[in-house]
Amino acid sequence: MSANRRDFIKFVVAGAVTAGCPIDLSAVAAQTGDAPRAHTADVDGEDNRICHQVRDKGSNFFTRPPATERHDVVIIGGGVSGLTAAYRLRHRDFLLLEKEPHWGGNAYLMDYQGNAYATGSAFLSKDEFAYSFAKEIGLEPLPVNSSDPSIIRGELVLDTWGEGLDKLPYPAPLRESFKRFKKEMLAIDVEKRAKELFDKPFSDFLNGHPAEIKEWWDAFGPSNWGAASEETAAALGIFSLQEMAGESRSDDRYTWPGGLGAITKKLAEILQPKYKDRMHTGATVVAVVNEKERAQVTYMLNSELKTVAAKAVIMATPKFITRRIVEGLPDKQSQAMHQIRYIPYPVVNLIFDKPVFNHGYDTWCPGNSFTDFVVADWVIQKQTGYQQKFNILSCYTPMKEEERGYLLNETGARKIAGNVLSDFQKLMPSLNVDPVEVHIYRRGHPMYMSTPGLYTRVQPLARQPLERIFFANTDSEGPASATSEGIHAAERAVKEAEARLAGKPMPAQKALAG
């Protein structure tokens, strides 16, 4: 696309890049003795310096005021894990703290003129815990019912790993290689070999196969579990292919317009009418300290440092944040948290005012600046009377760890969005259409990498309760970052906290089979 064409397209940059702290720094200076400094990482007024001070200098950098409130449980983090914990603790005196100005975390729904679109989590399976949980809170999951297509060498291939293997735009020997790889993966008993396969890289199973197969999986992996084949636990890649291509396969995926942000939106709508005074956005936690009778939680709200006391604390935050603000973590547990790696993962939404692509729900595009794109309103397109006003395509754009800095300012974020648009328009001649707007939602650390050994060794140690402090979030549970795992982690942490409050032994953790 020429620069002149792009000049007429509106680009919108949103989202927090890091563990951001949207607060008034001048008010903090008097309490910390550290005057504000000029910096270049601002977009939309975002400022991360307080969190960076915690990162670089530790939570003791702040003079913590004495506790002014007491609660049964303080929940830190207002994503799906924290909201689920609050929902399960409605009978308790809870306090929920979220640093962003909205609820939802990485499952956050956005809207364009009444049309929902995703900024992260896309779908769930019927056998996932989140499916029954969604129904419990009053959401009816809508079936996707669409095998994943791919766009390869300018051609749309429907049902990529099913009947599509015969239609791949490759020479016959290469198509046969895809079929042979599929046969080999289907023959592996993942459940029986779980421990071995979770500790081994998926690339071991790609050796000896053509580069085109690896290229496809190096798009699929980062989008789904944050890692290319060399750094992916083999069990994930093999199991995913078996789900897509097995003899008894059927698409059991479900979602809502705009993705799984519908769950966090619904949770917030349930909780806020009754508990609004105990749910704070814009609240940045800087320290969590275990003491003999209660834990102390210090946070910044409305330019003021506050401390509250709690009988229990649930850390529904990523571990790279958790290990910086929880004091007294055992060295091995802190190191386990430190081993968890996270990728930057923006989502670029292309908003068209006419139909551009409605051929499949989730389409894979190996070899491009984005991995795949989802049709935002796919699950309601066939509802009686529905008319598509905007065709919104959510392009998932996982990046390498070392590329995180490109998201720090508007110029870099806009360039990423521009590259996605250019690549999209080159996929097929029919897609060379200009959108009315391009929205990029930036996230610096939203998805952990499902590396070998993470599920079997690292996560079990990272989530061990620490006296009055319990650990939730999607990166607590595994095997891959998912809304369902975030909900499951919250359920576990709530049971542990309830046991502590009742003076009972901690519930036993389920061991990995194999």
KEBA-271337 format. One record per residue (C-alpha): residue number from 1; y, z, x; chain. Coordinates in steps of 0.1 Angstrom, whole numbers, plus 5000, padded with zeros to 4 digits. Layout:
BEGIN
> n; c2; c3; c1; chain
> NUM; Y; Z; X; A;
...
This chain:
BEGIN
> n; c2; c3; c1; chain
> 1; 5000; 5000; 5000; A;
> 2; 5034; 4991; 5014; A;
> 3; 5061; 5017; 5021; A;
> 4; 5083; 5001; 4994; A;
> 5; 5056; 5006; 4967; A;
> 6; 5051; 5042; 4978; A;
> 7; 5088; 5050; 4976; A;
> 8; 5086; 5047; 4938; A;
> 9; 5057; 5072; 4934; A;
> 10; 5065; 5109; 4929; A;
> 11; 5046; 5132; 4953; A;
> 12; 5042; 5169; 4944; A;
> 13; 5031; 5194; 4970; A;
> 14; 5018; 5228; 4958; A;
> 15; 4994; 5256; 4968; A;
> 16; 4993; 5283; 4995; A;
> 17; 4981; 5272; 5029; A;
> 18; 4970; 5306; 5043; A;
> 19; 4967; 5342; 5032; A;
> 20; 5004; 5337; 5022; A;
> 21; 5028; 5365; 5013; A;
> 22; 5055; 5354; 4988; A;
> 23; 5078; 5383; 4993; A;
> 24; 5114; 5391; 5003; A;
> 25; 5113; 5396; 5041; A;
> 26; 5147; 5412; 5043; A;
> 27; 5135; 5441; 5022; A;
> 28; 5106; 5446; 5045; A;
> 29; 5126; 5446; 5077; A;
> 30; 5140; 5480; 5070; A;
> 31; 5105; 5494; 5066; A;
> 32; 5089; 5477; 5095; A;
> 33; 5119; 5475; 5119; A;
> 34; 5111; 5438; 5124; A;
> 35; 5140; 5415; 5115; A;
> 36; 5132; 5382; 5099; A;
> 37; 5128; 5352; 5122; A;
> 38; 5133; 5315; 5117; A;
> 39; 5100; 5296; 5112; A;
> 40; 5088; 5262; 5102; A;
> 41; 5059; 5269; 5079; A;
> 42; 5077; 5270; 5046; A;
> 43; 5070; 5250; 5015; A;
> 44; 5083; 5260; 4981; A;
> 45; 5096; 5293; 4995; A;
> 46; 5062; 5304; 5008; A;
> 47; 5062; 5328; 5037; A;
> 48; 5032; 5341; 5055; A;
> 49; 5048; 5363; 5081; A;
> 50; 5037; 5396; 5067; A;
> 51; 5001; 5386; 5066; A;
> 52; 5004; 5372; 5101; A;
> 53; 5018; 5405; 5112; A;
> 54; 4987; 5422; 5098; A;
> 55; 4966; 5396; 5115; A;
> 56; 4982; 5399; 5149; A;
> 57; 4992; 5436; 5150; A;
> 58; 4969; 5453; 5125; A;
> 59; 4975; 5472; 5093; A;
> 60; 4989; 5501; 5113; A;
> 61; 5020; 5480; 5119; A;
> 62; 5033; 5492; 5085; A;
> 63; 5043; 5528; 5078; A;
> 64; 5023; 5535; 5047; A;
> 65; 5041; 5555; 5020; A;
> 66; 5021; 5583; 5002; A;
> 67; 5001; 5574; 4971; A;
> 68; 5021; 5574; 4939; A;
> 69; 4993; 5564; 4915; A;
> 70; 4956; 5571; 4911; A;
> 71; 4929; 5548; 4896; A;
> 72; 4892; 5547; 4893; A;
> 73; 4889; 5513; 4910; A;
> 74; 4914; 5490; 4928; A;
> 75; 4903; 5454; 4928; A;
> 76; 4919; 5433; 4955; A;
> 77; 4920; 5395; 4949; A;
> 78; 4925; 5378; 4915; A;
> 79; 4902; 5348; 4919; A;
> 80; 4870; 5344; 4899; A;
> 81; 4854; 5373; 4917; A;
> 82; 4882; 5398; 4912; A;
> 83; 4888; 5387; 4876; A;
> 84; 4851; 5391; 4868; A;
> 85; 4851; 5426; 4884; A;
> 86; 4881; 5436; 4862; A;
> 87; 4863; 5422; 4831; A;
> 88; 4832; 5443; 4839; A;
> 89; 4854; 5474; 4845; A;
> 90; 4874; 5473; 4813; A;
> 91; 4860; 5507; 4805; A;
> 92; 4875; 5521; 4837; A;
> 93; 4910; 5527; 4849; A;
> 94; 4913; 5497; 4872; A;
> 95; 4942; 5481; 4891; A;
> 96; 4939; 5444; 4900; A;
> 97; 4961; 5430; 4928; A;
> 98; 4966; 5393; 4936; A;
> 99; 4990; 5380; 4963; A;
> 100; 4996; 5346; 4946; A;
> 101; 5019; 5342; 4916; A;
> 102; 4990; 5331; 4894; A;
> 103; 4954; 5341; 4887; A;
> 104; 4924; 5319; 4896; A;
> 105; 4921; 5317; 4934; A;
> 106; 4902; 5286; 4943; A;
> 107; 4892; 5280; 4907; A;
> 108; 4927; 5274; 4894; A;
> 109; 4935; 5250; 4866; A;
> 110; 4967; 5229; 4866; A;
> 111; 4982; 5208; 4839; A;
> 112; 5001; 5175; 4836; A;
> 113; 5018; 5169; 4803; A;
> 114; 4990; 5187; 4784; A;
> 115; 4962; 5172; 4806; A;
> 116; 4941; 5196; 4827; A;
> 117; 4932; 5187; 4862; A;
> 118; 4914; 5206; 4890; A;
> 119; 4927; 5221; 4922; A;
> 120; 4892; 5232; 4934; A;
> 121; 4859; 5241; 4918; A;
> 122; 4845; 5212; 4897; A;
> 123; 4813; 5220; 4880; A;
> 124; 4783; 5243; 4876; A;
> 125; 4746; 5239; 4868; A;
> 126; 4728; 5252; 4837; A;
> 127; 4706; 5275; 4858; A;
> 128; 4736; 5291; 4876; A;
> 129; 4748; 5326; 4867; A;
> 130; 4782; 5312; 4858; A;
> 131; 4768; 5291; 4829; A;
> 132; 4756; 5322; 4809; A;
> 133; 4787; 5341; 4820; A;
> 134; 4810; 5314; 4806; A;
> 135; 4793; 5315; 4773; A;
> 136; 4796; 5353; 4772; A;
> 137; 4834; 5351; 4775; A;
> 138; 4837; 5325; 4748; A;
> 139; 4836; 5292; 4767; A;
> 140; 4810; 5265; 4757; A;
> 141; 4801; 5245; 4788; A;
> 142; 4803; 5207; 4783; A;
> 143; 4776; 5184; 4798; A;
> 144; 4785; 5160; 4825; A;
> 145; 4755; 5137; 4819; A;
> 146; 4763; 5113; 4847; A;
> 147; 4743; 5105; 4879; A;
> 148; 4766; 5104; 4909; A;
> 149; 4777; 5068; 4919; A;
> 150; 4791; 5058; 4953; A;
> 151; 4815; 5031; 4964; A;
> 152; 4802; 5015; 4995; A;
> 153; 4816; 4983; 5012; A;
> 154; 4837; 4976; 4981; A;
> 155; 4809; 4979; 4956; A;
> 156; 4802; 5005; 4930; A;
> 157; 4766; 5017; 4932; A;
> 158; 4756; 5037; 4901; A;
> 159; 4729; 5065; 4905; A;
> 160; 4731; 5064; 4943; A;
> 161; 4699; 5082; 4951; A;
> 162; 4680; 5070; 4921; A;
> 163; 4679; 5034; 4910; A;
> 164; 4710; 5027; 4931; A;
> 165; 4689; 5026; 4963; A;
> 166; 4678; 4991; 4953; A;
> 167; 4714; 4980; 4949; A;
> 168; 4730; 4994; 4981; A;
> 169; 4751; 4967; 4997; A;
> 170; 4731; 4968; 5029; A;
> 171; 4703; 4945; 5043; A;
> 172; 4668; 4951; 5029; A;
> 173; 4656; 4970; 5060; A;
> 174; 4685; 4995; 5057; A;
> 175; 4678; 5000; 5020; A;
> 176; 4642; 5008; 5029; A;
> 177; 4654; 5034; 5054; A;
> 178; 4673; 5052; 5026; A;
> 179; 4641; 5052; 5005; A;
> 180; 4621; 5065; 5034; A;
> 181; 4645; 5093; 5040; A;
> 182; 4645; 5102; 5004; A;
> 183; 4606; 5103; 5004; A;
> 184; 4606; 5125; 5035; A;
> 185; 4630; 5150; 5019; A;
> 186; 4612; 5151; 4986; A;
> 187; 4580; 5161; 5004; A;
> 188; 4595; 5193; 5018; A;
> 189; 4588; 5226; 5001; A;
> 190; 4623; 5242; 5004; A;
> 191; 4613; 5274; 4987; A;
> 192; 4583; 5280; 5009; A;
> 193; 4602; 5272; 5041; A;
> 194; 4635; 5288; 5030; A;
> 195; 4641; 5312; 5059; A;
> 196; 4633; 5284; 5085; A;
> 197; 4654; 5258; 5067; A;
> 198; 4684; 5281; 5063; A;
> 199; 4684; 5287; 5100; A;
> 200; 4681; 5251; 5111; A;
> 201; 4708; 5223; 5111; A;
> 202; 4704; 5195; 5086; A;
> 203; 4711; 5170; 5113; A;
> 204; 4676; 5177; 5127; A;
> 205; 4662; 5159; 5096; A;
> 206; 4686; 5130; 5100; A;
> 207; 4675; 5122; 5136; A;
> 208; 4659; 5088; 5138; A;
> 209; 4675; 5075; 5106; A;
> 210; 4704; 5050; 5104; A;
> 211; 4740; 5061; 5108; A;
> 212; 4748; 5050; 5073; A;
> 213; 4726; 5078; 5059; A;
> 214; 4743; 5103; 5081; A;
> 215; 4777; 5090; 5070; A;
> 216; 4769; 5095; 5034; A;
> 217; 4758; 5131; 5039; A;
> 218; 4787; 5138; 5062; A;
> 219; 4809; 5131; 5031; A;
> 220; 4787; 5151; 5007; A;
> 221; 4783; 5182; 5029; A;
> 222; 4819; 5190; 5036; A;
> 223; 4828; 5185; 4999; A;
> 224; 4800; 5208; 4986; A;
> 225; 4795; 5234; 5013; A;
> 226; 4822; 5229; 5039; A;
> 227; 4801; 5214; 5068; A;
> 228; 4789; 5181; 5082; A;
> 229; 4752; 5177; 5089; A;
> 230; 4753; 5192; 5124; A;
> 231; 4767; 5224; 5110; A;
> 232; 4749; 5225; 5077; A;
> 233; 4720; 5248; 5069; A;
> 234; 4692; 5222; 5064; A;
> 235; 4680; 5239; 5032; A;
> 236; 4712; 5229; 5014; A;
> 237; 4710; 5192; 5022; A;
> 238; 4673; 5189; 5014; A;
> 239; 4676; 5208; 4982; A;
> 240; 4706; 5188; 4971; A;
> 241; 4687; 5155; 4975; A;
> 242; 4658; 5169; 4957; A;
> 243; 4680; 5178; 4928; A;
> 244; 4696; 5144; 4927; A;
> 245; 4665; 5123; 4933; A;
> 246; 4634; 5143; 4922; A;
> 247; 4609; 5128; 4897; A;
> 248; 4619; 5154; 4870; A;
> 249; 4656; 5150; 4878; A;
> 250; 4682; 5152; 4851; A;
> 251; 4719; 5160; 4853; A;
> 252; 4722; 5196; 4843; A;
> 253; 4758; 5199; 4854; A;
> 254; 4785; 5213; 4831; A;
> 255; 4822; 5217; 4832; A;
> 256; 4855; 5216; 4813; A;
> 257; 4885; 5193; 4816; A;
> 258; 4899; 5201; 4849; A;
> 259; 4869; 5219; 4862; A;
> 260; 4859; 5256; 4865; A;
> 261; 4894; 5268; 4865; A;
> 262; 4887; 5271; 4828; A;
> 263; 4867; 5302; 4835; A;
> 264; 4895; 5321; 4854; A;
> 265; 4920; 5310; 4828; A;
> 266; 4899; 5324; 4801; A;
> 267; 4893; 5357; 4819; A;
> 268; 4930; 5361; 4825; A;
> 269; 4937; 5354; 4788; A;
> 270; 4911; 5381; 4778; A;
> 271; 4924; 5407; 4802; A;
> 272; 4962; 5404; 4801; A;
> 273; 4970; 5413; 4765; A;
> 274; 4955; 5448; 4770; A;
> 275; 4957; 5454; 4807; A;
> 276; 4989; 5436; 4818; A;
> 277; 5004; 5467; 4833; A;
> 278; 4974; 5470; 4856; A;
> 279; 4973; 5434; 4867; A;
> 280; 4999; 5425; 4894; A;
> 281; 5004; 5390; 4909; A;
> 282; 5027; 5387; 4939; A;
> 283; 5010; 5418; 4953; A;
> 284; 5001; 5415; 4990; A;
> 285; 4977; 5442; 5003; A;
> 286; 4983; 5452; 5039; A;
> 287; 4959; 5481; 5043; A;
> 288; 4928; 5497; 5028; A;
> 289; 4918; 5531; 5043; A;
> 290; 4888; 5552; 5034; A;
> 291; 4895; 5589; 5031; A;
> 292; 4874; 5619; 5022; A;
> 293; 4882; 5621; 4985; A;
> 294; 4897; 5587; 4978; A;
> 295; 4905; 5553; 4994; A;
> 296; 4942; 5545; 5000; A;
> 297; 4954; 5510; 4992; A;
> 298; 4989; 5499; 5005; A;
> 299; 5005; 5467; 4991; A;
> 300; 5038; 5450; 4988; A;
> 301; 5051; 5443; 4953; A;
> 302; 5087; 5432; 4944; A;
> 303; 5098; 5438; 4980; A;
> 304; 5085; 5474; 4980; A;
> 305; 5056; 5489; 4999; A;
> 306; 5035; 5511; 4976; A;
> 307; 5003; 5531; 4981; A;
> 308; 4977; 5539; 4954; A;
> 309; 4946; 5561; 4956; A;
> 310; 4912; 5550; 4942; A;
> 311; 4878; 5564; 4938; A;
> 312; 4864; 5530; 4947; A;
> 313; 4878; 5497; 4960; A;
> 314; 4864; 5462; 4955; A;
> 315; 4875; 5436; 4981; A;
> 316; 4873; 5403; 4962; A;
> 317; 4890; 5386; 4992; A;
> 318; 4877; 5362; 5018; A;
> 319; 4863; 5380; 5048; A;
> 320; 4888; 5367; 5073; A;
> 321; 4914; 5386; 5052; A;
> 322; 4891; 5415; 5045; A;
> 323; 4884; 5424; 5081; A;
> 324; 4921; 5425; 5089; A;
> 325; 4931; 5450; 5062; A;
> 326; 4901; 5473; 5058; A;
> 327; 4903; 5500; 5084; A;
> 328; 4872; 5516; 5099; A;
> 329; 4848; 5486; 5096; A;
> 330; 4817; 5491; 5118; A;
> 331; 4819; 5467; 5148; A;
> 332; 4788; 5447; 5137; A;
> 333; 4801; 5443; 5102; A;
> 334; 4835; 5432; 5114; A;
> 335; 4819; 5407; 5138; A;
> 336; 4797; 5393; 5110; A;
> 337; 4828; 5388; 5089; A;
> 338; 4845; 5371; 5119; A;
> 339; 4815; 5347; 5122; A;
> 340; 4822; 5331; 5088; A;
> 341; 4842; 5299; 5093; A;
> 342; 4864; 5283; 5068; A;
> 343; 4877; 5247; 5064; A;
> 344; 4911; 5235; 5051; A;
> 345; 4905; 5218; 5018; A;
> 346; 4933; 5201; 4998; A;
> 347; 4927; 5184; 4965; A;
> 348; 4948; 5153; 4958; A;
> 349; 4952; 5143; 4922; A;
> 350; 4961; 5107; 4914; A;
> 351; 4977; 5105; 4880; A;
> 352; 4976; 5071; 4863; A;
> 353; 4992; 5062; 4829; A;
> 354; 4964; 5038; 4821; A;
> 355; 4926; 5036; 4826; A;
> 356; 4918; 5029; 4863; A;
> 357; 4883; 5044; 4868; A;
> 358; 4860; 5058; 4841; A;
> 359; 4826; 5046; 4854; A;
> 360; 4811; 5080; 4865; A;
> 361; 4821; 5117; 4867; A;
> 362; 4818; 5123; 4905; A;
> 363; 4820; 5092; 4928; A;
> 364; 4812; 5094; 4965; A;
> 365; 4832; 5074; 4990; A;
> 366; 4818; 5078; 5025; A;
> 367; 4840; 5068; 5055; A;
> 368; 4873; 5076; 5039; A;
> 369; 4900; 5103; 5042; A;
> 370; 4885; 5119; 5010; A;
> 371; 4849; 5124; 5003; A;
> 372; 4846; 5119; 4965; A;
> 373; 4867; 5119; 4933; A;
> 374; 4862; 5134; 4899; A;
> 375; 4874; 5121; 4865; A;
> 376; 4893; 5151; 4852; A;
> 377; 4887; 5145; 4814; A;
> 378; 4851; 5130; 4818; A;
> 379; 4834; 5156; 4795; A;
> 380; 4857; 5150; 4765; A;
> 381; 4862; 5113; 4767; A;
> 382; 4835; 5107; 4741; A;
> 383; 4847; 5133; 4717; A;
> 384; 4857; 5119; 4683; A;
> 385; 4893; 5109; 4681; A;
> 386; 4900; 5115; 4718; A;
> 387; 4924; 5090; 4735; A;
> 388; 4930; 5090; 4772; A;
> 389; 4967; 5092; 4778; A;
> 390; 4964; 5098; 4816; A;
> 391; 4936; 5089; 4839; A;
> 392; 4937; 5117; 4864; A;
> 393; 4913; 5114; 4894; A;
> 394; 4909; 5145; 4916; A;
> 395; 4902; 5134; 4952; A;
> 396; 4884; 5161; 4972; A;
> 397; 4897; 5161; 5007; A;
> 398; 4879; 5186; 5030; A;
> 399; 4893; 5186; 5065; A;
> 400; 4882; 5198; 5099; A;
> 401; 4891; 5233; 5110; A;
> 402; 4915; 5220; 5138; A;
> 403; 4934; 5200; 5112; A;
> 404; 4946; 5230; 5093; A;
> 405; 4981; 5227; 5107; A;
> 406; 4988; 5195; 5089; A;
> 407; 4990; 5214; 5056; A;
> 408; 5017; 5238; 5068; A;
> 409; 5047; 5217; 5058; A;
> 410; 5057; 5192; 5032; A;
> 411; 5058; 5162; 5056; A;
> 412; 5022; 5168; 5068; A;
> 413; 5009; 5174; 5033; A;
> 414; 5026; 5143; 5019; A;
> 415; 5011; 5122; 5047; A;
> 416; 4976; 5135; 5038; A;
> 417; 4982; 5126; 5001; A;
> 418; 4995; 5092; 5011; A;
> 419; 4964; 5085; 5032; A;
> 420; 4942; 5094; 5003; A;
> 421; 4961; 5071; 4980; A;
> 422; 4959; 5042; 5005; A;
> 423; 4921; 5047; 5010; A;
> 424; 4915; 5049; 4973; A;
> 425; 4934; 5017; 4966; A;
> 426; 4913; 4999; 4993; A;
> 427; 4879; 5010; 4978; A;
> 428; 4877; 4981; 4953; A;
> 429; 4902; 4955; 4942; A;
> 430; 4903; 4970; 4907; A;
> 431; 4915; 5003; 4921; A;
> 432; 4946; 4988; 4938; A;
> 433; 4969; 5004; 4912; A;
> 434; 4999; 5026; 4917; A;
> 435; 4998; 5061; 4901; A;
> 436; 5028; 5075; 4883; A;
> 437; 5025; 5107; 4904; A;
> 438; 5004; 5121; 4933; A;
> 439; 4998; 5159; 4934; A;
> 440; 4984; 5176; 4965; A;
> 441; 4972; 5212; 4962; A;
> 442; 4970; 5226; 4996; A;
> 443; 4945; 5252; 5007; A;
> 444; 4941; 5264; 5042; A;
> 445; 4909; 5285; 5041; A;
> 446; 4893; 5281; 5006; A;
> 447; 4857; 5272; 5015; A;
> 448; 4834; 5289; 5040; A;
> 449; 4811; 5267; 5060; A;
> 450; 4774; 5271; 5051; A;
> 451; 4762; 5271; 5087; A;
> 452; 4727; 5278; 5099; A;
> 453; 4719; 5315; 5099; A;
> 454; 4749; 5324; 5077; A;
> 455; 4729; 5331; 5045; A;
> 456; 4700; 5348; 5062; A;
> 457; 4717; 5370; 5088; A;
> 458; 4755; 5370; 5086; A;
> 459; 4763; 5375; 5049; A;
> 460; 4739; 5404; 5043; A;
> 461; 4756; 5424; 5070; A;
> 462; 4791; 5414; 5060; A;
> 463; 4787; 5426; 5024; A;
> 464; 4773; 5461; 5032; A;
> 465; 4792; 5488; 5013; A;
> 466; 4815; 5510; 5033; A;
> 467; 4816; 5544; 5017; A;
> 468; 4841; 5538; 4988; A;
> 469; 4847; 5501; 4996; A;
> 470; 4826; 5473; 4982; A;
> 471; 4827; 5436; 4990; A;
> 472; 4828; 5407; 4966; A;
> 473; 4841; 5370; 4968; A;
> 474; 4821; 5338; 4971; A;
> 475; 4817; 5343; 5009; A;
> 476; 4797; 5375; 5002; A;
> 477; 4767; 5359; 4986; A;
> 478; 4759; 5323; 4996; A;
> 479; 4741; 5301; 5002; A;
> 480; 4772; 5279; 4995; A;
> 481; 4807; 5285; 4983; A;
> 482; 4806; 5283; 4945; A;
> 483; 4822; 5299; 4914; A;
> 484; 4788; 5312; 4903; A;
> 485; 4784; 5330; 4936; A;
> 486; 4818; 5346; 4932; A;
> 487; 4808; 5359; 4898; A;
> 488; 4775; 5371; 4911; A;
> 489; 4792; 5389; 4940; A;
> 490; 4815; 5406; 4916; A;
> 491; 4786; 5418; 4894; A;
> 492; 4769; 5432; 4925; A;
> 493; 4800; 5450; 4938; A;
> 494; 4807; 5465; 4903; A;
> 495; 4772; 5479; 4902; A;
> 496; 4776; 5494; 4937; A;
> 497; 4810; 5509; 4927; A;
> 498; 4796; 5523; 4895; A;
> 499; 4768; 5539; 4914; A;
> 500; 4793; 5555; 4938; A;
> 501; 4814; 5568; 4909; A;
> 502; 4783; 5583; 4892; A;
> 503; 4771; 5598; 4925; A;
> 504; 4739; 5577; 4924; A;
> 505; 4721; 5558; 4952; A;
> 506; 4733; 5522; 4959; A;
> 507; 4714; 5494; 4941; A;
> 508; 4690; 5477; 4965; A;
> 509; 4700; 5443; 4978; A;
> 510; 4675; 5414; 4971; A;
> 511; 4659; 5401; 5003; A;
> 512; 4656; 5364; 5011; A;
> 513; 4622; 5351; 5005; A;
> 514; 4604; 5332; 5032; A;
